[in-house]
Amino acid sequence: MRSTVKDNLFIILALIIMAGLFYSSSQPYGEQSLTGVLDTFLAKEPLKDVLSHIQFNYAGSEVSIAAQGYSSFVEFFIRKLAHYGIYFLLGLCWFLGLKNKMTSIGLAAFVAWLLASGYAAFDEFHQSITPDRTPLMEDVILDATGALTSILLALAFFLFISKKKQTKRSVKKSKR
């Protein structure tokens, strides 16, 4: 597969992820709630003794089993992991799609992060006009961090590969 075809596939994948996020943000919280399923699967409340010691504030609300109940507490972490994970993928797709199309790999990393982070802000705005949804700046920060993590990992990988190739070329030239 040619590089430009792969690049375009990553950009298309990023757009598909964004469309999926838009659809997801269009649904009220009640339609997406996992608490009923969690009540069934976690009826015995595994690790409750350990988890009950966790307590912190997120967006001005207490996150703890005491404040939310066991299933809502677990759902909070599932949702936040989903935020981080999907924007990790979105940032990575944008970076992989843009790295060969831009003048430098650093610029591609920056633009990919801006695209993913900008979409995170737009997505939270979209939630503000969706019934039964709460837009949170903390979610934008979490999303932007997920995107940044994947972009930095990919950037480090490609810079390492590039340096390794340069070292091999230098060794070959010196042997001539």
Phi, psi and chi 1 to 4 in degrees:
 res  aa     phi    psi   chi1   chi2   chi3   chi4
   1 MET       -  131.4 -167.2 -175.9  -57.3      -
   2 ARG   -69.3  152.9  -69.6 -177.7  -17.0  166.6
   3 SER   -57.4  -42.1  178.4      -      -      -
   4 THR   -66.9  -33.6   55.7      -      -      -
   5 VAL   -67.4  -44.7  171.9      -      -      -
   6 LYS   -62.5  -42.7  -79.4 -161.7  -72.3 -168.4
   7 ASP   -57.9  -46.7  -62.5  -19.7      -      -
   8 ASN   -65.3  -35.8  -67.9  -22.8      -      -
   9 LEU   -63.8  -39.8  -73.4  175.8      -      -
  10 PHE   -66.2  -37.6  -79.3  116.9      -      -
  11 ILE   -66.5  -41.7  -69.6  171.1      -      -
  12 ILE   -63.0  -41.1  -70.5  167.5      -      -
  13 LEU   -62.3  -40.4 -173.3   54.1      -      -
  14 ALA   -61.2  -42.2      -      -      -      -
  15 LEU   -66.6  -36.2  -66.6  171.3      -      -
  16 ILE   -65.2  -43.6  -70.3  169.0      -      -
  17 ILE   -59.5  -43.8  -69.4  169.2      -      -
  18 MET   -63.6  -39.3  -68.9  166.3   68.0      -
  19 ALA   -64.4  -41.3      -      -      -      -
  20 GLY   -63.0  -40.5      -      -      -      -
  21 LEU   -64.7  -40.5  -74.2  166.1      -      -
  22 PHE   -62.2  -44.4 -173.9   84.9      -      -
  23 TYR   -62.1  -45.2  174.0   74.7      -      -
  24 SER   -61.1  -40.8  177.7      -      -      -
  25 SER   -71.1  -16.1  -68.2      -      -      -
  26 SER   -79.2  -14.5  -60.9      -      -      -
  27 GLN   -92.5  136.9  -63.6  178.1  -43.1      -
  28 PRO   -63.0  155.2  -17.1   26.9      -      -
  29 TYR   -55.2  -40.7  168.8   76.9      -      -
  30 GLY   -57.0  -32.0      -      -      -      -
  31 GLU   -77.6  -16.9  -68.7 -178.8   24.4      -
  32 GLN  -109.1   -6.0  -66.6 -177.9  -28.7      -
  33 SER   -58.7  136.3  178.2      -      -      -
  34 LEU  -102.4   -0.4  -58.6  171.9      -      -
  35 THR   -62.3  -36.4   54.0      -      -      -
  36 GLY   -63.2  -44.5      -      -      -      -
  37 VAL   -65.6  -42.5  172.7      -      -      -
  38 LEU   -65.7  -36.5  -68.0  173.6      -      -
  39 ASP   -58.3  -38.4  -75.2  -20.5      -      -
  40 THR   -72.3  -51.8  -57.4      -      -      -
  41 PHE   -74.2  -27.9  -76.3  109.2      -      -
  42 LEU  -114.9   35.3  -57.0  175.7      -      -
  43 ALA   -57.2  -32.9      -      -      -      -
  44 LYS   -85.5    0.7  -66.4 -176.8 -179.1 -178.9
  45 GLU    50.0   63.4  -62.5 -178.1  -16.5      -
  46 PRO   -61.5  143.2   21.2  -30.2      -      -
  47 LEU    64.4   16.7  -58.8  173.3      -      -
  48 LYS   -58.5  -39.1 -175.9  176.5 -178.3  178.4
  49 ASP   -60.5  -41.4  -67.4  -22.0      -      -
  50 VAL   -73.1  -47.5  174.9      -      -      -
  51 LEU   -67.9  -25.3  -62.8  175.4      -      -
  52 SER   -67.8  -13.1   63.7      -      -      -
  53 HIS   -85.2   -9.8  -63.1  -68.6      -      -
  54 ILE   -87.0  126.4  -61.0  171.5      -      -
  55 GLN  -154.4  127.5  176.3 -176.3  -16.3      -
  56 PHE  -158.3  171.8   59.1   93.2      -      -
  57 ASN  -105.1  138.4  -75.2  -41.6      -      -
  58 TYR  -135.0  119.4 -172.4   86.1      -      -
  59 ALA    56.2   37.3      -      -      -      -
  60 GLY    81.7    3.9      -      -      -      -
  61 SER  -118.9  144.5  -62.8      -      -      -
  62 GLU   -74.0  133.9 -178.6 -178.9  -28.2      -
  63 VAL  -111.3  108.8  177.4      -      -      -
  64 SER  -165.8  162.4   68.1      -      -      -
  65 ILE   -65.2  -38.4  -69.8  175.7      -      -
  66 ALA   -62.6  -39.0      -      -      -      -
  67 ALA   -82.5  -32.2      -      -      -      -
  68 GLN  -114.1  -22.6  -61.4  174.4  -76.4      -
  69 GLY    93.6  158.1      -      -      -      -
  70 TYR   -60.9  -52.3 -173.5   81.0      -      -
  71 SER   -64.7  -41.1  -66.7      -      -      -
  72 SER   -67.2  -35.0  -67.6      -      -      -
  73 PHE   -63.0  -48.6  179.1   77.1      -      -
  74 VAL   -64.4  -41.5  171.8      -      -      -
  75 GLU   -60.4  -37.6 -179.0 -170.7   44.3      -
  76 PHE   -54.2  -48.1  171.4   84.0      -      -
  77 PHE   -69.0  -36.1  -73.5  101.2      -      -
  78 ILE   -62.5  -45.5  -68.4  170.1      -      -
  79 ARG   -64.5  -42.1  -74.2  179.0  165.4  -80.4
  80 LYS   -70.5  -36.5  -62.4  -47.8  164.0 -168.6
  81 LEU   -64.4  -38.1 -177.7   60.4      -      -
  82 ALA   -64.6  -42.6      -      -      -      -
  83 HIS   -55.7  -54.9  -94.8  -87.5      -      -
  84 TYR   -59.7  -47.1 -175.7   86.7      -      -
  85 GLY   -65.3  -44.2      -      -      -      -
  86 ILE   -70.3  -34.8 -162.5   70.1      -      -
  87 TYR   -77.3  -25.3  -81.3   90.4      -      -
  88 PHE   -58.3  -49.0 -176.6   97.6      -      -
  89 LEU   -66.5  -40.9  -70.4  174.7      -      -
  90 LEU   -62.6  -47.4 -178.5   60.0      -      -
  91 GLY   -60.3  -42.5      -      -      -      -
  92 LEU   -63.5  -44.7 -177.6   62.2      -      -
  93 CYS   -62.5  -44.2  -73.2      -      -      -
  94 TRP   -61.4  -44.2  -85.0  122.7      -      -
  95 PHE   -62.6  -48.5  175.5   72.9      -      -
  96 LEU   -64.4  -31.9  -66.7  174.2      -      -
  97 GLY   -75.0  -27.7      -      -      -      -
  98 LEU  -101.4  -17.5  -65.4  173.6      -      -
  99 LYS   -59.9  -30.9   72.2  178.4  176.2   55.3
 100 ASN   -96.3   -2.9  -65.7  -39.4      -      -
 101 LYS  -102.0   -9.7  -66.2 -179.2  179.1  -71.3
 102 MET  -108.9  166.6  -47.3 -129.3   41.6      -
 103 THR   -70.0  -24.8   56.6      -      -      -
 104 SER  -146.6  156.1   75.3      -      -      -
 105 ILE   -69.1  -32.0 -163.3  167.7      -      -
 106 GLY   -65.0  -41.1      -      -      -      -
 107 LEU   -65.0  -40.5  179.5   61.7      -      -
 108 ALA   -61.2  -40.5      -      -      -      -
 109 ALA   -63.2  -44.8      -      -      -      -
 110 PHE   -65.0  -45.7 -178.0   66.0      -      -
 111 VAL   -65.0  -40.8  170.4      -      -      -
 112 ALA   -60.6  -43.3      -      -      -      -
 113 TRP   -65.5  -41.6 -178.3   73.6      -      -
 114 LEU   -62.6  -41.7  -77.6  179.1      -      -
 115 LEU   -62.9  -47.2  -73.9  166.9      -      -
 116 ALA   -67.5  -44.3      -      -      -      -
 117 SER   -68.8  -40.0  -60.6      -      -      -
 118 GLY   -62.5  -39.4      -      -      -      -
 119 TYR   -68.7  -33.6 -167.0   75.8      -      -
 120 ALA   -61.2  -42.6      -      -      -      -
 121 ALA   -65.6  -43.6      -      -      -      -
 122 PHE   -61.3  -41.3  169.2   77.4      -      -
 123 ASP   -63.0  -40.6 -168.6   50.5      -      -
 124 GLU   -68.1  -36.4  -69.2  -59.4  -47.4      -
 125 PHE   -61.7  -43.8  167.3   75.7      -      -
 126 HIS   -58.3  -39.5 -177.0 -134.3      -      -
 127 GLN   -65.1  -28.5  -72.6 -176.5   34.5      -
 128 SER   -67.1  -22.2   75.6      -      -      -
 129 ILE  -105.1    7.9   57.9  175.2      -      -
 130 THR  -101.1  128.9  -58.9      -      -      -
 131 PRO   -58.1  142.1  -19.2   28.7      -      -
 132 ASP    63.1   29.1 -164.6   25.7      -      -
 133 ARG  -125.2  148.5  -68.3  -59.4  -65.4 -100.5
 134 THR  -121.1  114.8  -53.6      -      -      -
 135 PRO   -77.1  136.6   28.2  -32.6      -      -
 136 LEU  -133.0  128.4  -60.1  171.9      -      -
 137 MET   -62.2  -32.1 -177.8   54.4  128.3      -
 138 GLU   -61.9  -33.4  -70.1   80.9   -5.3      -
 139 ASP   -69.3  -36.5  -75.5  -11.3      -      -
 140 VAL   -62.3  -43.0  174.9      -      -      -
 141 ILE   -64.0  -43.2  -66.1  166.7      -      -
 142 LEU   -61.6  -45.6 -177.5   62.9      -      -
 143 ASP   -61.9  -46.4  -61.2  -18.5      -      -
 144 ALA   -63.5  -34.6      -      -      -      -
 145 THR   -68.3  -40.2  -57.0      -      -      -
 146 GLY   -60.9  -45.6      -      -      -      -
 147 ALA   -63.6  -45.3      -      -      -      -
 148 LEU   -61.5  -40.3 -176.8   62.5      -      -
 149 THR   -58.9  -49.5  -57.6      -      -      -
 150 SER   -67.1  -37.9   67.8      -      -      -
 151 ILE   -66.3  -43.0  -67.7  165.6      -      -
 152 LEU   -66.2  -39.2  -70.6  176.3      -      -
 153 LEU   -63.2  -45.2  -72.7  172.0      -      -
 154 ALA   -66.4  -40.9      -      -      -      -
 155 LEU   -61.2  -46.3 -174.8   60.7      -      -
 156 ALA   -60.3  -42.2      -      -      -      -
 157 PHE   -60.8  -49.5  173.8   77.9      -      -
 158 PHE   -69.1  -34.6  -76.2  107.3      -      -
 159 LEU   -68.1  -37.9  -69.0  175.3      -      -
 160 PHE   -64.0  -46.2  174.7   76.4      -      -
 161 ILE   -61.0  -44.4  -66.0  -63.6      -      -
 162 SER   -62.1  -43.6  174.5      -      -      -
 163 LYS   -64.7  -39.5 -171.5  172.4 -176.8  174.5
 164 LYS   -63.5  -41.5 -157.5  170.6 -174.9  177.1
 165 LYS   -64.8  -40.4  -75.2  179.9 -178.0  177.5
 166 GLN   -64.1  -40.1  -75.2  177.6  -15.6      -
 167 THR   -63.2  -42.5  -55.8      -      -      -
 168 LYS   -61.8  -43.4  -84.2 -174.0  176.5 -178.9
 169 ARG   -62.4  -41.8  -77.0 -172.3 -148.1  127.8
 170 SER   -63.6  -40.7  -63.0      -      -      -
 171 VAL   -65.0  -43.0  169.8      -      -      -
 172 LYS   -63.2  -42.5  -78.2 -177.1 -179.9  179.5
 173 LYS   -64.9  -39.7  -76.8 -176.5 -179.0  178.6
 174 SER   -70.3  -24.4   67.5      -      -      -
 175 LYS   -79.0  -17.1  -73.2 -176.4  177.9 -178.9
 176 ARG   -74.4      -  -71.2 -178.0 -170.9  170.8
